[in-house]
Amino acid sequence: MKNPTSVALKLKYQQEVKKLLKRKIGTQKDLEKTTQLSRTSVSNFFCGKRVSVFTAKAIIEQIGLDEKLSDDYLDWGTEDKDEDAKTPKKKHIVLPTELVSESPPDFSQPPFPGKLLDSRSPFLIPDEIAERHCLEEIRQPGGVLRIRGPHNFGKTTLFYRAYSQFRKEKPDTHLIYIGLDNDILSCNTSILSDNKTFIKFLANTINTALGNPLKHELQASEHIPLRTRLPNYLEQILEQTEGTIILALDGLEKMFTYPHILGDYARLFKGLTNLFQENKYDRFRLVLINSTDEYVANNHLASPLNVGFTVEIKRLAMSRQDEIKRLAQQYGIPKVDTENITAMLSTFGGMPYFIQKTLFIAKREGVPLIEIVQSAADPNGYFRNDLWEIYKQIQNACSFTPNLQEDLEKILQSEEPIRIDNLSLRILDALGIITCHGHNAQISCDMYHVFLQGCSF
C-alpha cells in the first residue's frame, strides 16, 4: 500500500472537530499562532481539504484529538483525489512536506517548540561539527549514517541540513524519507510488526517514490524469501534510475515495540550496509534516525541499529553564549544579558529544545526570561509535560533495573561526577538525564536535578 503524504478530515466529523478546537484552543487564528502553521493550511484542514501529514499531526496534537485519531476521522486515500495530484511529481520525495518547500518559508514568527525546522531557519543554533560528519558520510559511496539521541534533540533537522548541502553538490539526488515515529500518521505501524511486510513495504516505497521505474512490486516467493530477492529488486531500480538515492528511515525506535523480531531487523540493516558497499549498489545511501530514550525506557538496551557511522548531537556549551544571544534576538527578545544566558545553559544543560522553548514562551507570553528559567523545575510549570514524561520513563526503567533508583539518588546527592553501575549509566545517559565523564555520571541539568529530588520512584 502506498504511504500517504497527505490526509483529509472527513466531512461527517468536521463539526465535531471544530467544537473540540473551540473548547481546547479557541479560534483557527489562535491555532495558527500556537502551531505556526499558515492560515491556508489550518483552513484547509477544517474544510476537509487534503493537507500534509505533518500539518494534520500538528493540529490534532494541539486540539487533543490524538487519542481518538483513527481512520474514522481522517481520509487516508491516495493524493489522486486532490487537484494538486495532477501536477508532475518530483523525483525526490520528502516527508514531512514542509521540509521541501521550494519558496522561502515565512521566518517572521518563531516556530512552535519541537517543530521540524527548515534547513534555512534562523531559529536554531546548528551543530556544525555534527552536520559536517553527516555530510561526509552521505558523500561516501554506499554510505550508512546513523543519527541517534534523546527525543527533541533535533535529529531530523540535523539530517535535513546535511542533505540540503549534499543536494546542492549533486542536484540529481533522490531523497526517500520514511517517518515511522508517529504511529499511523506516518504509516501503518503493522508494517513494523512483521519483518517480511516491512521489507516489501520498503522496496515498493522506493520504487513508488522514484516514479515506478519498475512496473512490478517486490513479491514473496514460495522458495525464495524476500530478503534474498531484495538485492536484485534494488539492482533493477538502479538500472532504471540515475543519480544518488538516499533512503532515510526516521523514528526507528518504534521497532522495539516488536522485540520478538529485533534480530530480523538487525540482520536486515547489516545486510543493507554490506550490500551498499558493493560497486553496483553504491549509489544508495542509508540513513537511520532513532531516539534513544524511548527504546531504553522499554527495556531494550541492545539496538539492532549498530551499523554505519554514528552521529550524536552535542549539548550547547557555555562558549556559545553569543550564538544564543543572537537566537534570542531572532525570537524578538532584543536585550538578553550574559547572566540570563548563563542561567539558561545551566538550568537546561545546554539542551537546544528547552532553550528554544524558553525563548518561545518569553516572546509569546511576555514573561521575563529569568522568571521562566527560575521556575523551570516546577512540576506544574511551563515544562510540566516534559518533566513528567522523564519521570514516567525513569519509573518504568526502575522496574527492570535493580540498581537504577539507588544510583540515581547517589547522582542527585553528589556535586561531582561519581561512579555508578554500568547498566544504570547506559540507561540514564540514553534518557538524557546525565552527562558521562568516562565511567562517572553527573546530572545533566539543574532543572532535572531540582525536579527529580522531589520525586519518589
FIPAVEX-333325 format. One record per atom (N, C-alpha, C): residue in three letters; x, y, z. Coordinates in steps of 0.02 Angstrom, whole numbers, plus 50000, padded with zeros to 5 digits. Each point is the difference from the previous one (the first is absolute). Layout:
N
ALAXYZ;...
This chain:
457
MET500424994050000;MET499585006050000;MET500445006250000;LYS499805005049963;LYS500395006149995;LYS500005003850066;ASN500565002650020;ASN500065003950061;ASN499745007149987;PRO499435002350030;PRO499715006449982;PRO500435005850024;THR500025005349960;THR500345006150019;THR499515005450023;SER499354998749990;SER499495004850022;SER499384996450022;VAL499605003550041;VAL499384997250026;VAL499475005550000;ALA499384997950010;ALA499455004950002;ALA499524998150057;LEU499735005150033;LEU499514998950052;LEU499334998349968;LYS499694994450020;LYS499384997949969;LYS499435004850016;LEU499555000849952;LEU499465004950005;LEU499584999050062;LYS499824993850016;LYS499544998950055;LYS500305001550069;TYR500665001150002;TYR500325001550064;TYR500235007350006;GLN499885004049948;GLN500265006850000;GLN499705004250056;GLN499354999650011;GLN499685004050052;GLN500254997950069;GLU500074993550010;GLU500254997550065;GLU500705002550015;VAL500434999949949;VAL500695002250009;VAL500035007550011;LYS499565003749965;LYS499985007350010;LYS499795001750071;LYS499534996250028;LYS499795001150069;LYS500584998550048;LEU500374994849984;LEU500584998250041;LEU500525005649998;LEU500105002949941;LEU500465005649993;LEU499785005950043;LYS499365001649998;LYS499745005650039;LYS500094998950074;ARG499904993850022;ARG500064998450072;ARG500724999950023;LYS500464997649958;LYS500704999150021;LYS500435006249987;ILE499905003249941;ILE500445005449979;ILE499645006749993;GLY499434999949965;GLY499645006149986;GLY499835000349926;THR500305004649965;THR499865000949929;THR500564997049957;GLN499874999649935;GLN500524997749955;GLN500605004750000;LYS499875006450010;LYS500545004950004;LYS500444998650060;ASP499694998150056;ASP500404998150060;ASP500424993949986;LEU499714995249962;LEU500364993949983;LEU500595001649955;GLU499925004749954;GLU500555002049956;GLU500595002550041;LYS499865004150052;LYS500535002750041;LYS500334994550041;THR499614995350024;THR500274994750043;THR500444995249961;THR499794998249939;THR500364995049961;THR500495003149950;GLN499935006549987;GLN500405003549949;GLN499864997349930;LEU499404997249990;LEU499804997849933;LEU499695005949964;SER499994999649934;SER499715005449961;SER499244999950005;ARG499695005849986;ARG499275000450003;ARG499684995249950;THR500314999449942;THR499734995549948;THR500014992850024;SER500554997850030;SER500054993050023;SER499484998450052;VAL499915004550048;VAL499504998950053;VAL499304999949972;SER499855004849957;SER499345000449969;SER499854993849958;ASN500494997949961;ASN499904994149958;ASN499844993850041;PHE500344999250058;PHE499894994150042;PHE499284999850024;PHE499745005750026;PHE499335000050028;PHE499465000049947;CYS500195001749938;CYS499524999749944;CYS499994993249967;GLY500434995450023;GLY500004993449972;GLY500444999249938;LYS500425005149986;LYS500464999449943;LYS500624996350022;ARG500354997249952;ARG500594996150016;ARG500575004650023;VAL500334998150054;VAL500575003650027;VAL500564995050012;SER500605002450011;SER500554995350013;SER499904996350065;VAL500304994250005;VAL499974996150062;VAL500285004050058;PHE500535003849988;PHE500305003950053;PHE499525005350026;THR499645003449954;THR499515005050020;THR499454996950042;ALA499744994349978;ALA499484996650038;ALA500254998150069;LYS500614997650004;LYS500304998150065;LYS500025006050047;ALA500235005749975;ALA500075005950042;ALA499325002350027;ILE499494999649958;ILE499335002350021;ILE499684995350050;ILE500024993549986;ILE499664995350045;ILE500334999650068;GLU500665001050002;GLU500345000050064;GLU499785006050042;GLN499905005749968;GLN499815006150036;GLN499284999750025;ILE499564997149962;ILE499294999950020;ILE499834993850041;GLY500494995650011;GLY499884994250044;GLY499644994349966;LEU500074999549934;LEU499664994749963;LEU500414993749994;ASP500635000250021;ASP500464994549985;ASP499774993250027;GLU499694999950059;GLU499784993750028;GLU499414997049962;LYS499625004349969;LYS499414997749963;LYS500154998649927;LEU500595002149978;LEU500164999749930;LEU499934993049971;SER499644999449946;SER499914993649967;SER499785001449929;ASP499914994749962;ASP499775000849932;ASP499295002949997;ASP499654999850057;ASP499335002950002;ASP500025007649990;TYR500545003150020;TYR500055007349997;TYR500345002449936;LEU500514996449977;LEU500405002449944;LEU499934995549939;ASP500015003249943;ASP500004996549936;ASP500724998949979;TRP500214993750000;TRP500704998449982;TRP500074997849928;GLY499515001749959;GLY500044998149929;GLY500585003249966;THR500164997749940;THR500585002549963;THR499895007249980;GLU500535003549986;GLU499985007049982;GLU499675001349932;ASP499834994749963;ASP499695000949935;ASP499335003450006;LYS499704999850061;LYS499375003450009;LYS500085007550001;ASP500595002350012;ASP500145007150006;ASP500175002949931;GLU499785006149988;GLU500165003249936;GLU500755000749990;ASP500365000950056;ASP500725000949994;ASP500344993749973;ALA499654994450003;ALA500314993749977;ALA500095000049924;LYS499675004949966;LYS500075000349927;LYS500675002749979;THR500355003450045;THR500655002849983;THR500524994550002;PRO500525000549959;PRO500534994950000;PRO500324999350068;LYS500164993950020;LYS500314998850064;LYS500765000749994;LYS500305002650054;LYS500725000750001;LYS500334993250009;LYS500624999549977;LYS500364993850006;LYS500314999150069;HIS500025005350039;HIS500234999250069;HIS499415001350045;ILE499814995150039;ILE499405000450042;ILE500225000350072;VAL499765005050036;VAL500195000950069;VAL499375000950042;LEU499954996550054;LEU499485001150050;LEU500355002150064;PRO499745004750038;PRO499425004149987;PRO500115004849941;THR499465001949967;THR500065003949939;THR500245007150014;GLU499935002450063;GLU500245006750016;GLU500755000749988;LEU500364994550000;LEU500725000249994;LEU500245001249928;VAL499554999649952;VAL500215000549930;VAL499695006049965;SER499795005050038;SER499725005949969;SER500525003449955;GLU499815000949937;GLU500465003149953;GLU500055007650012;SER499435003150021;SER500015007150014;SER500245001250071;PRO500325005850013;PRO500255001450067;PRO499445000050051;PRO500064996250055;PRO499484999850051;PRO499945006750036;ASP499465000950036;ASP499895006150039;ASP500374999350067;PHE500535003850009;PHE500384999950061;PHE499865006050045;SER499425003249988;SER499855006050038;SER499794998450072;GLN499744993950011;GLN499784998150066;GLN500394993850023;PRO500174999650065;PRO500364994250025;PRO499584993749996;PRO500304994349988;PRO499634993749993;PRO499784997250067;PHE499494995849998;PHE499784996650061;PHE500554995250023;PRO500164999850065;PRO500554995850024;PRO499914992649981;GLY500524997049975;GLY499984993049981;GLY499814998949928;LYS499785005349966;LYS499824999349929;LYS500624999249958;LEU499944995949948;LEU500574999249954;LEU500145006649966;LEU500635001749997;LEU500205006549972;LEU500274999349930;ASP499835004849958;ASP500305000349934;ASP500755000950006;SER500374997249952;SER500735000350005;SER500265007149998;ARG499595004749976;ARG500215007149997;ARG499775004050060;SER499654996750047;SER499705003750055;SER500525003750043;PRO499855006250017;PRO500455003750045;PRO499864998550074;PHE499494995850012;PHE499804998650069;PHE500334993750028;LEU500624999049983;LEU500374994350027;LEU500745001850005;ILE500344996350042;ILE500735000750005;ILE500294993549973;PRO500265000149939;PRO500224993849968;PRO500604996950036;ASP500024993449999;ASP500584996350024;ASP500444998749938;GLU500455004649987;GLU500394999849938;GLU500454993849996;ILE500264997850057;ILE500434994149999;ILE499594993849981;ALA499414999350032;ALA499574994249984;ALA499775000349927;GLU499845006049976;GLU499795000749930;GLU500564997949953;ARG500605002050015;ARG500574998249958;ARG500104992449999;HIS499934996850057;HIS500084992750003;HIS499454996649958;CYS499385002550006;CYS499454997249961;CYS500135000749925;LEU500215006049980;LEU500125001349930;LEU500564995749973;GLU500534999250039;GLU500564995849978;GLU499794992849988;GLU499564997450044;GLU499784993149991;GLU499534999349940;ILE499565005049990;ILE499544999749943;ILE500395000549934;ARG500565003450001;ARG500415000549939;ARG500324993449982;GLN500084995650048;GLN500354993649987;GLN499564995449958;PRO500254997149946;PRO499614995049962;PRO499784994450047;GLY499354998550000;GLY499744994750043;GLY500005001950073;GLY500055006550017;GLY500055002150069;GLY499394998250042;VAL500124998350063;VAL499474998350047;VAL500085004650061;LEU499515004150013;LEU500035005050054;LEU499464998450052;ARG500205000350062;ARG499534999050055;ARG500015006350044;ILE499425003150010;ILE499935005850043;ILE499584997950060;ARG500295000650059;ARG499644997750060;ARG500055005350055;GLY499534999550047;GLY499995004750057;GLY499315000250030;PRO499935003250058;PRO499355000550032;PRO499495003849957;HIS499374999450018;HIS499455003349966;HIS500105007650001;ASN499805003349946;ASN500025007449995;ASN500715002850001;PHE500504996249977;PHE500675002649996;PHE500165002749930;GLY499524999849954;GLY500115002849934;GLY500334995349951;LYS499884993650006;LYS500334995049958;LYS499785000749926;THR499345000649989;THR499755000549932;THR500235006449966;THR499985005550037;THR500235006449973;THR500754999749983;LEU500394996750042;LEU500714999149986;LEU500104996349934;PHE499644994549991;PHE500074996349938;PHE499815004249940;TYR499445003650006;TYR499775003749942;TYR500475005749981;ARG500335002950049;ARG500495005349984;ARG500584997049961;ALA500224994050021;ALA500554996749963;ALA499774998049930;TYR499394997449995;TYR499744998049935;TYR499945005949953;SER499765005750026;SER499925005949958;SER500675002249970;GLN500534999550040;GLN500665001849975;GLN500234995049947;PHE499874993650012;PHE500204994849952;PHE499635000949934;ARG499375001850003;ARG499615000749939;ARG500235006049959;LYS500305005050032;LYS500305005549963;LYS500594997549960;GLU500364995150029;GLU500584997249965;GLU499794995249946;LYS499454996250013;LYS499764995149952;LYS499255000949991;PRO499795004449954;PRO499295001649991;PRO499574994149978;ASP500314994949972;ASP499604994349976;ASP499884994950056;THR500085002050063;THR499904995550056;THR499264998950013;HIS499814993850014;HIS499324998350019;HIS499984998550075;LEU499565003350036;LEU499934998650071;LEU499344996550013;ILE500034994350032;ILE499404996350020;ILE499994999750076;TYR499595004250030;TYR499965000650073;TYR499374996350023;ILE500094995350046;ILE499444996250028;ILE499995001150075;GLY499485003550024;GLY499945001350071;GLY499564994850034;LEU500284996750049;LEU499634994750036;LEU499855002050072;ASP500145006350017;ASP500015001950070;ASP499355002850027;ASN499464999849961;ASN499385002650026;ASN499424995349986;ASP500124993750012;ASP499484994949992;ASP499665000649932;ILE499345000749999;ILE499654999649936;ILE500045006549960;LEU500295005350028;LEU500065006149962;LEU500504999449944;SER500544996350011;SER500514999449948;SER499894993749958;CYS499834994650032;CYS499834994049963;CYS499674995150049;ASN499724994949973;ASN499664995150041;ASN500514996050040;THR499945000150068;THR500514996850041;THR500024992449991;SER499474997249971;SER500024992849987;SER500564998249952;ILE500235004949963;ILE500574998949954;ILE500604997650039;LEU500105002550061;LEU500584998250040;LEU499914993450037;SER499394997750006;SER499874994150041;SER500254993649968;ASP500165000449936;ASP500234994049964;ASP500575002049954;ASN500574996850008;ASN500595001949961;ASN499894999249925;LYS499654994949980;LYS499874998949929;LYS499575005649971;THR499495002050039;THR499575005549978;THR500395006449993;PHE500465001250046;PHE500405006149998;PHE500475000149939;ILE500314994449986;ILE500454999749941;ILE499615001549936;LYS499414997049995;LYS499585001249941;LYS499795007349996;PHE499805002850057;PHE499815007050003;PHE500585004549980;LEU500604998450025;LEU500595004049986;LEU500165000049925;ALA500024994149971;ALA500174999549929;ALA499495003549956;ASN499374998950015;ASN499475002949958;ASN499945007550010;THR500165002550059;THR500005007350012;THR500575003349960;ILE500584996849999;ILE500565002649960;ILE499805000549926;ASN499694994849976;ASN499804999849930;ASN499485005449985;THR499515000650044;THR499465005049991;THR500285007050002;ALA500445001350049;ALA500285006750009;ALA500415002249940;LEU500304995349965;LEU500425001549943;LEU499605000149934;GLY499344999950006;GLY499595000349940;GLY499864993449968;ASN500044994650038;ASN499864993249975;ASN500434998149940;PRO500665000150008;PRO500424997649944;PRO499874992649985;LEU499794996350051;LEU499814993049990;LEU499244999650003;LYS499714996349955;LYS499274999649996;LYS499724994450043;HIS500434996850038;HIS499774994650044;HIS500255001350071;GLU499634997550049;GLU500205000650070;GLU500434994150020;LEU500375000950055;LEU500384994450028;LEU499514995250032;GLN500014993949979;GLN499534995050026;GLN500384994150028;ALA499704996950050;ALA500304994050030;ALA499924994149952;SER500454995450008;SER499984993849961;SER499974994150048;GLU499734994649976;GLU499934994150043;GLU500684997450021;HIS500505000649959;HIS500664997250014;HIS500545005250013;ILE499875006349980;ILE500515005250008;ILE499745005450048;PRO500305001050058;PRO499765005150047;PRO500115007149974;LEU499625004750027;LEU500035006949978;LEU500705002950009;ARG500334998350055;ARG500665002850012;ARG500504998149946;THR499914994149972;THR500434997649946;THR499835003449934;ARG499365001649991;ARG499795003149937;ARG500125007549999;LEU500085003150059;LEU500075007250004;LEU500595002749961;PRO500614997250005;PRO500575002849963;PRO499885000449925;ASN499714994849971;ASN499875000049928;ASN499495005449982;TYR499505001050043;TYR499485005049988;TYR500315007050001;LEU500445001250049;LEU500335006550005;LEU500475001149940;GLU500324994749978;GLU500455000649942;GLU499615002049938;GLN499424997249991;GLN499575001749943;GLN499795007450003;ILE499855002450061;ILE499825007050009;ILE500585004549980;LEU500604998250021;LEU500595004049983;LEU500125000349925;GLU499864994549966;GLU500094999749928;GLU499545004949963;GLN499435001650031;GLN499515004449969;GLN500015007150028;THR500485001450046;THR500025006450035;THR500705002949999;GLU500055006549990;GLU500645003350004;GLU500065003850066;GLY500625001450020;GLY500115004150059;GLY500044995950064;THR500145003550055;THR500064996950066;THR499314999250031;ILE499904994550035;ILE499374998850034;ILE500134999550075;ILE499715004750038;ILE500075000050073;ILE499364997350030;LEU500064994450035;LEU499444997050036;LEU500075001850074;ALA499555004350025;ALA500035002250069;ALA499404997150039;LEU500154996250052;LEU499494997050042;LEU500025003350068;ASP499465003550018;ASP499985003950062;ASP499514996850049;GLY500145000950064;GLY499554997350051;GLY500064992550009;LEU500604997349988;LEU500084992750001;LEU499974997150071;GLU499955004350051;GLU499904997350067;GLU499344996250006;LYS499545001149953;LYS499374996450001;LYS500084992649987;MET500584998049974;MET500134992949991;MET499994996250066;PHE500175003550054;PHE500064996750064;PHE499334998150030;THR499465002049966;THR499344997750019;THR499924992649983;TYR500444997549958;TYR499964993049977;TYR500664996450015;PRO500134998650064;PRO500654997250020;PRO500144993149970;HIS499484996349982;HIS500104993249975;HIS500324999849931;ILE500015005849964;ILE500315000049934;ILE500575005049994;LEU500265002350057;LEU500565004749997;LEU500614996949966;GLY500104993550011;GLY500564996649967;GLY499935000249925;ASP499394999449975;ASP499885000449927;ASP500195006949974;TYR499835005250038;TYR500175006749978;TYR500765001250002;ALA500324997250050;ALA500735000650005;ALA500334997049937;ARG499764994249980;ARG500274996849941;ARG499845003949937;LEU499405003049997;LEU499805004049941;LEU500465006049992;PHE500105003850052;PHE500415006249994;PHE500744998349990;LYS500224994650030;LYS500694997849988;LYS500074997949928;GLY499504996549974;GLY500024997849931;GLY499995005949951;LEU499585005150014;LEU499995005949956;LEU500665003750003;THR500295000450060;THR500655003350008;THR500534996749956;ASN500034993450003;ASN500494996349959;ASN499845000549926;LEU499364999849983;LEU499795000249930;LEU500215006649967;PHE499905005550036;PHE500155006649971;PHE500745001349993;GLN500424995750029;GLN500725000749990;GLN500224997149933;GLU499574996149969;GLU500174997249935;GLU499935005349945;ASN500434999849951;ASN500035005249949;ASN499335001249965;LYS499654994649985;LYS499385000949961;LYS499435002850041;TYR500095000450067;TYR499485002750043;TYR500215006550034;ASP500615002449986;ASP500275005450041;ASP499715006949984;ARG499505000449955;ARG499645006349992;ARG499465000850055;PHE499904994850038;PHE499545000350057;PHE500365003050061;ARG499635003650040;ARG500215002050067;ARG499444997950048;LEU500194997950060;LEU499514998050050;LEU500095004550061;VAL499455003150022;VAL500025004350060;VAL499494997250050;LEU500224998550060;LEU499574997450053;LEU499975005050057;ILE499405002050019;ILE499915005150052;ILE499574997150055;ASN500245000250062;ASN499604997250055;ASN500125003850065;SER499485000050041;SER500045002950068;SER500224994650048;THR500485001850043;THR500264995050047;THR499574999350062;ASP499665005350021;ASP499634999850063;ASP499424995049997;GLU499654999749944;GLU499414995849996;GLU500174992650004;TYR500514997849962;TYR500134992850001;TYR500334997850064;VAL500415004350031;VAL500314998050064;VAL499474999550054;ALA499535004850000;ALA499475000050050;ALA499554993949994;ASN500044996549944;ASN499604994049990;ASN500424993650005;ASN500555000450037;ASN500394994150016;ASN500334996849939;HIS500265004249955;HIS500384997549943;HIS500675003749998;LEU500514996950026;LEU500645003450007;LEU500464998849940;ALA499894994649964;ALA500414998549942;ALA499625001849937;SER500245004749962;SER499655002449940;SER500224996049939;PRO499514998449956;PRO500184996749937;PRO500275004949949;LEU500065006450020;LEU500215005249953;LEU500755001550004;ASN500384995550029;ASN500725001250008;ASN500374998849934;VAL499855004249951;VAL500324999549935;VAL500195007049978;GLY500485000449954;GLY500185006449970;GLY500365004750047;PHE500025006449980;PHE500345005250038;PHE499485003550043;THR500125000350066;THR499525002850047;THR500175007250017;VAL499485004249999;VAL500065007150018;VAL499505001550055;GLU500245003650050;GLU499565002250055;GLU500065007650006;ILE499445003350014;ILE499995007350008;ILE500245001750070;LYS500465004750002;LYS500285002050065;LYS499595005650031;ARG500045000450066;ARG499675005550036;ARG500395006549987;LEU499665005650007;LEU500325006549989;LEU500455001650059;ALA500615001849985;ALA500495001650052;ALA499965007350020;MET500295001650057;MET500015006850025;MET500335004849950;SER500454997449960;SER500375004149952;SER499565002649943;ARG499384997649996;ARG499565001949945;ARG499485005250020;GLN500175003950051;GLN499535005050025;GLN499825005349948;ASP500485002049959;ASP499865005049950;ASP499484997549949;GLU500044993649984;GLU499514997149953;GLU499304999850031;ILE499974998550065;ILE499354999950034;ILE499715007150004;LYS500435004950009;LYS499775006950002;LYS499715002049932;ARG500334997949946;ARG499745001449933;ARG499334996449989;LEU499954993950026;LEU499374996249993;LEU499445003650037;ALA500145002650060;ALA499505003750038;ALA499775006149962;GLN500455003449967;GLN499825005849960;GLN499564998049942;GLN500144994249971;GLN499584997549945;GLN499294998750024;TYR499944997850063;TYR499344998850030;TYR499655006550018;GLY500335005749993;GLY499705006450016;GLY500125002150071;ILE500544997350031;ILE500195002050068;ILE500675003649994;PRO499995006649992;PRO500615003649982;PRO500525000550055;LYS499785000550062;LYS500485001050055;LYS500044993950045;VAL500524996249990;VAL500124994050041;VAL500715000550027;ASP500065000650065;ASP500675000850028;ASP500344993250010;THR500645000250012;THR500394993950008;THR499764995750058;GLU499765003350053;GLU499764996350058;GLU499404995649983;ASN499545002649958;ASN499424996049979;ASN500214994149957;ILE500475001149956;ILE500234994649956;ILE500354994650040;THR500435002150046;THR500344995150043;THR499504996050040;ALA499485003350025;ALA499484996550040;ALA499634995049956;MET499865001849938;MET499664995349955;MET500424993949986;LEU500645001149985;LEU500444994449985;LEU500084995350059;SER500055002850060;SER500074995950060;SER499354996450017;THR499455003549996;THR499354997150017;THR499814994349953;PHE500135000949936;PHE499804995049949;PHE500584995849975;GLY500595000850028;GLY500564995949980;GLY500195000749927;GLY499855005849970;GLY500185001049930;GLY499564996249951;MET499424997450022;MET499564996449955;MET499625004949957;PRO500105000049934;PRO499715005149955;PRO499245000650006;TYR499654994450006;TYR499275000150002;TYR499745004450056;PHE500284999250060;PHE499765003850057;PHE500185007449994;ILE500575001549970;ILE500185007049990;ILE499535003249949;GLN499854996449946;GLN499525002649951;GLN499315000850030;LYS499804995350042;LYS499345000550031;LYS499965005950048;THR500545001350036;THR500025005750046;THR499935006549962;LEU500365000749945;LEU499965006149959;LEU499315000749969;PHE499704994549980;PHE499335000249970;PHE499495002450051;ILE500034997350061;ILE499535002050053;ILE500105007450018;ALA500635002050006;ALA500145007050017;ALA499715004849948;LYS500054998149936;LYS499735004249947;LYS499244999949999;ARG499714994150004;ARG499274999449994;ARG499635002650061;GLU500254998350060;GLU499665001850062;GLU500225006750029;GLY500575002549976;GLY500265006250027;GLY500284999250070;VAL500224993950016;VAL500284998650067;VAL500755001049998;PRO500295003250050;PRO500735000950002;PRO500374993349998;LEU500554999749963;LEU500384993849993;LEU500194997150067;ILE500245004250045;ILE500254997550064;ILE499444996850041;GLU499385002549991;GLU499434997050036;GLU499854993049975;ILE500054999149935;ILE499884993349970;ILE500544995250023;VAL500615002349999;VAL500574995850018;VAL499974998050074;GLN499845004750043;GLN499994998650072;GLN499434995350019;SER499474999749961;SER499444995650015;SER500004993649958;ALA500564998749965;ALA500024994549952;ALA499844993250031;ALA500224998950063;ALA499904993450032;ALA499324999350033;ASP499585005149995;ASP499334999850029;ASP499604994349968;PRO499764995250039;PRO499634994349970;PRO499355002049967;ASN499775006150013;ASN499395002549968;ASN500145006149957;GLY500635001049982;GLY500205005949963;GLY500014999149925;TYR500395004249968;TYR500025000149926;TYR500264993449971;PHE500424996550037;PHE500324993949973;PHE499714993750032;ARG499405000550027;ARG499714994350037;ARG499944993749958;ASN499785000749938;ASN499924994049958;ASN500674996549987;ASP500525004049988;ASP500674997249988;ASP500264996650064;LEU499895003150057;LEU500264997250063;LEU499644993650019;TRP499354999949993;TRP499634994050019;TRP500124994249952;GLU500165001749937;GLU500184994749953;GLU500664996850020;ILE500485004150022;ILE500644997350024;ILE499894995750062;TYR499575002450045;TYR499854996150061;TYR499714993249981;LYS499535000049953;LYS499694993749979;LYS500514995249971;GLN500465002649961;GLN500514995749969;GLN500474997150053;ILE500205004150049;ILE500444997550053;ILE499634994850042;GLN499395001450017;GLN499614995350041;GLN499934993349965;ASN499895000249935;ASN499944993849962;ASN500674996349998;ALA500555003749989;ALA500664996949997;ALA500194997050067;CYS499785003050056;CYS500154997450066;CYS499694993050010;SER499464998749965;SER499654993650009;SER500404994149974;PHE500495001249955;PHE500404994449974;PHE500755001050010;THR500185005250038;THR500715001350014;THR500105000550076;PRO500274994950032;PRO500024999650073;PRO500335006050035;ASN500565002449973;ASN500385005250035;ASN499865007149975;LEU499535000849954;LEU499905006549969;LEU499785005350050;GLN499514998550041;GLN499765004950048;GLN500555002150049;GLU500364995250026;GLU500555001550046;GLU500545004249967;ASP500174998349938;ASP500535003749965;ASP499775007149984;LEU499375000849982;LEU499745006749986;LEU500025004350063;GLU499824997150056;GLU500025003850064;GLU500715002150016;LYS500494995749986;LYS500715001850012;LYS500205006049957;ILE499794999849937;ILE500175005549955;ILE499705006550024;LEU499374999850022;LEU499655006050022;LEU500315002950063;GLN500304995850040;GLN500305002350063;GLN500725002449992;SER500304998549943;SER500715001749991;SER500085006349957;GLU500485004150019;GLU500155006049960;GLU500524998649947;GLU500324994350004;GLU500524998149952;GLU499804993649963;PRO500284998849940;PRO499864993749965;PRO500204994050043;ILE499584994950002;ILE500144994250041;ILE499924993649958;ARG500314994750024;ARG499974993549966;ARG499354996550019;ILE499644997449951;ILE499394996250013;ILE500024993649959;ASP499504995850011;ASP499944993749963;ASP499985001449925;ASN500344995949960;ASN500045001049928;ASN499314999949966;LEU499564995750024;LEU499334999649971;LEU499615006350014;SER500065002550061;SER499665006350018;SER500285005749958;LEU500665000049990;LEU500335005249960;LEU499725000049929;ARG499934994049972;ARG499754999349931;ARG499295002849994;ILE499574998350047;ILE499305002149997;ILE499935007550010;LEU500305002650052;LEU499925007150016;LEU500305004549946;ASP500544997649969;ASP500315003849946;ASP499545000149939;ALA499714994349984;ALA499544999649942;ALA499385004350011;LEU499795000850062;LEU499425004150015;LEU500175007550001;GLY500645001649997;GLY500215007050001;GLY500015003150068;ILE499984995850052;ILE499965002550069;ILE500685001650029;ILE500524996849974;ILE500675001050026;ILE500485001949944;THR500565002650019;THR500575000649955;THR500544995350026;CYS500344996749955;CYS500504995050019;CYS500705003049998;HIS500394998450051;HIS500705001950002;HIS500394993550008;GLY500134996849944;GLY500294993250003;GLY499484995350029;HIS500184996550055;HIS499534995550033;HIS499605003550054;ASN500105006450009;ASN499655003850051;ASN499415003949971;ALA499525001650043;ALA499395003349978;ALA499865006250042;GLN499695005049967;GLN499785006050034;GLN499345002149970;ILE499555002850041;ILE499355002049975;ILE500095005149944;SER499604999549948;SER500135004049939;SER499795007250005;CYS499535001650044;CYS499785007050005;CYS499685001450067;ASP499985006350019;ASP499725002050064;ASP499254998650003;MET499655000749944;MET499284998750000;MET499844992950020;TYR500354995149970;TYR499904993050019;TYR500214998850073;HIS500535003350021;HIS500264999150068;HIS499465001950051;VAL499735005949993;VAL499505002550048;VAL499354995849996;PHE499774998749940;PHE499384996349992;PHE500044992950027;LEU500544996449983;LEU500064993050019;LEU500124999250075;GLN500295005150031;GLN500104999750073;GLN499344999950037;GLY499495002649968;GLY499335000150031;GLY499574994149980;CYS500284995149965;CYS499624994249976;CYS500194993750038;SER499534995550005;SER500144993350026;SER499864994949945;PHE500394994749998;PHE499934995049946;PHE499824993250029;
